[in-house]
C-alpha cells in the first residue's frame, strides 16, 4: 500500500510540474503584409491588419508553442480595373481573412522576466476576401498559405510581448 501511495504522490508531483510548464497566452496583435508575388499590372502597397487568438507555450526554457489565430490582413492595389475592358486606374484595398496556425520552437533566457527567441512554421487558411474594385474573390487566392517564422519576445510577469517576421513559402495569388 505504501508503494502505491508513494507512486501516486510521485506521479501527482510530476503531473503538477508538467502542467506548471504550460502557459496559455491570449494573442492580440497588429500585422503588416508586403507582397513578394508579382501582382501583374497592379502596384502594391502594404496595409496594417490584426490578429486575435491563443498560443499554448509548452515547456520552461526550451518550449514548443502552437497557436490558433483569426487574422485579417491585406494590401492596397493600384492599377487598371480591367486591362482590356476598363483601363481606368483604380486604387482599392484588398482585405483577406483567415485562420493562422503557427507552430514555433524556442528558448527562454531567464525566469519571470525573460527574453525569448523562436522560429518555426505557419499555415494560413484563407476564409474570405472583402469586396474590392478589382473584382478579386477568394478563388483568386491560394486557399492555404505556408510560411516560416523567426521571432523574439519578452516576458514581463504575466505579459508576453512578441515581434516576429513570417517569410512566405507559397504564393498568395493562384497561378492562372
C-alpha positions in Angstrom: 0.0 0.0 0.0 2.9 2.4 0.8 4.3 1.8 -2.7 1.0 2.6 -4.4 0.7 5.8 -2.3 4.3 6.8 -2.9 3.8 6.2 -6.7 0.6 8.3 -6.7 2.4 11.1 -4.9 5.4 11.0 -7.3 3.1 10.9 -10.4 1.0 13.7 -8.9 4.0 15.8 -8.3 5.3 15.0 -11.8 2.0 15.9 -13.4 2.0 19.2 -11.4 5.5 20.1 -12.6 4.5 19.2 -16.2 1.4 21.3 -16.1 3.2 24.2 -14.5 5.3 24.5 -17.7 2.2 25.0 -19.8 1.2 28.7 -20.5 -1.9 29.8 -22.3 -1.2 33.2 -23.9 -4.0 35.3 -25.4 -2.9 37.0 -28.6 -4.0 40.4 -29.7 -1.7 42.0 -32.3 -1.1 44.0 -35.4 0.4 42.7 -38.6 1.6 44.3 -41.8 1.9 42.5 -45.1 4.0 43.1 -48.2 3.6 41.1 -51.4 6.6 39.5 -52.9 4.4 37.9 -55.6 4.1 39.9 -58.8 0.5 41.2 -58.8 0.6 41.7 -62.6 -0.4 45.1 -63.8 -1.0 46.4 -60.3 1.2 48.3 -57.9 1.2 47.1 -54.3 1.3 49.0 -51.0 1.4 47.5 -47.5 -1.5 47.8 -45.1 -2.0 47.1 -41.4 -4.1 44.2 -40.1 -4.8 42.4 -36.9 -5.0 39.0 -35.3 -6.7 37.5 -32.3 -6.2 34.1 -30.8 -4.4 31.9 -28.4 -0.9 30.4 -28.1 -0.1 27.4 -25.9 3.6 27.5 -24.7 4.7 24.1 -23.5 8.0 24.0 -21.6 10.0 26.3 -19.5 13.3 27.3 -21.1 13.0 25.1 -24.2 9.4 25.3 -25.4 7.0 24.4 -28.2 4.4 27.0 -29.0 1.4 26.0 -31.2 -1.2 28.7 -31.7 -4.5 29.4 -33.4 -5.4 33.0 -34.5 -8.1 34.6 -36.5 -6.3 37.0 -38.8 -7.3 39.9 -41.1 -4.7 41.3 -43.4 -4.5 43.0 -46.8 -2.8 45.3 -49.2 -3.7 48.2 -51.4 -3.6 47.8 -55.1 -3.3 50.5 -57.7 -3.8 49.8 -61.4 -6.3 49.2 -64.2 -9.6 47.7 -63.1 -9.6 45.5 -66.2 -6.7 45.9 -68.6 -8.8 45.2 -71.7 -12.4 46.4 -70.9 -11.9 49.1 -68.3 -8.3 50.5 -68.3 -9.3 53.3 -65.8 -6.8 53.5 -62.9 -8.3 52.3 -59.6 -6.9 52.3 -56.1 -8.6 50.0 -53.6 -7.9 47.8 -50.6 -7.9 44.1 -50.8 -8.7 42.6 -47.4 -8.3 39.0 -46.6 -9.5 37.0 -43.5 -8.4 33.6 -42.3 -7.0 31.3 -39.7 -3.3 31.4 -38.9 -1.9 28.3 -37.3 1.8 28.8 -36.2 3.9 26.2 -34.5 7.1 27.6 -33.0 10.0 26.2 -31.0 12.1 28.5 -28.9 14.3 29.1 -25.9 13.6 31.4 -23.0 16.6 33.1 -21.2 15.8 33.8 -17.5 12.8 33.2 -15.3 9.9 35.6 -14.6 11.3 38.4 -16.8 12.8 36.6 -19.7 13.9 37.1 -23.2 12.8 34.6 -25.8 13.9 33.6 -29.3 11.8 31.3 -31.5 11.3 30.0 -35.0 9.0 27.6 -36.8 6.3 27.4 -39.4 2.8 28.5 -40.0 -0.2 27.7 -42.1 -2.8 30.3 -43.0 -6.2 29.2 -44.3 -7.9 32.0 -46.4 -11.6 32.1 -45.5 -12.8 35.2 -47.2 -11.8 38.2 -49.3 -13.6 41.5 -48.9 -15.3 43.4 -51.7 -12.9 45.4 -53.9 -12.9 47.4 -57.1 -10.7 44.8 -58.8 -13.3 42.0 -58.5 -10.8 39.8 -56.7 -12.5 36.9 -54.8 -11.5 34.1 -52.6 -11.0 31.8 -55.6 -8.2 34.2 -56.9 -6.1 33.4 -53.9 -4.3 30.2 -52.7 -6.6 28.6 -50.1 -3.7 27.6 -47.9 -0.5 29.7 -47.5 2.6 28.4 -45.8 5.4 30.4 -44.1 8.5 30.3 -42.0 8.6 32.4 -38.8 11.5 33.9 -36.9 10.9 36.0 -33.8 11.9 37.4 -30.4 9.8 38.0 -27.3 10.0 39.3 -23.8 8.0 38.0 -20.8 7.2 40.6 -18.1 5.3 38.9 -15.2 2.1 37.7 -16.9 2.5 39.8 -20.1 4.3 38.5 -23.2 5.3 40.8 -26.0 6.5 39.3 -29.3 7.9 40.6 -32.6 8.1 38.2 -35.5 8.6 38.1 -39.2 7.0 35.5 -41.5 8.6 34.6 -44.8 6.1 33.4 -47.3 6.9 30.0 -48.7 3.9 29.7 -51.1 2.2 32.2 -53.4 -0.7 34.3 -52.3 -2.3 34.6 -55.7 -3.2 31.5 -57.7 -1.5 31.0 -61.0 -3.8 31.4 -63.9 
